[in-house]
Amino acid sequence: MTNSNNTPETTTPVETEARGFALYVGVDEATAAEAGVSLSELVTALRKTVAELIPAAAAETYAAVALAPKGIGGKPIDVVRTALRDPRALDKLTAAKEVHDPLDTPKGIVVDPSRKKVFADGENADLTYKEFELLQYLIEHEGSTISRREIIDVIWNEGDGEIPNDRTIDVHIRRLRAKIAGYEDIIRTVRGGGYRFDKHPEVIYEI
């Protein structure tokens, strides 16, 4: 690059500073159990340590547990990095696609609350705001049957305009299932009760 006097311009390097860090822990539930701890307990302990050392950082911590289908193989640390969309891991996965069968690509649903997005087999499911809120509420109440009335009371409010009825909720569920085609069964219909999400090995919920 040159200036108006045709003399080379120099680019001043942008100064950087550390703003935090990411710690990927590759350990499966069985290995953790052998050590007498669960993964959730391990996450809680690590977050507690950060809060004790730097109280001001307690509200700024973010943790995500990666779930994968049983028997999928691979090193736990690679599964974690790929599931949590670590840039270098994704670059490695992209390069691997060029020499491996596409069927080797990790499958599943990734729910990202921070960005209000859901990815199905790596593709953005393009959920509406209400569809995302609905799916997230079901996941957060895993194992519990949520009635249509509760969904309306929690997801909708007076500021949203017309309040939906039970039939409208069924339409939202149908559209949501269509957008995650292949994984529709993660949302179960409870006859006479409502809808329920049961723990599913192909669903990764970033917390």
Helices and strands as residue ranges (DSSP letters): H 29-34, H 39-53, G 55-60, H 76-83, H 87-97, G 102-104, E 109-112, E 117-120, E 123-124, H 129-140, H 148-155, G 158-160, H 166-179, G 184-186, E 188-190, E 194-196, E 203-205
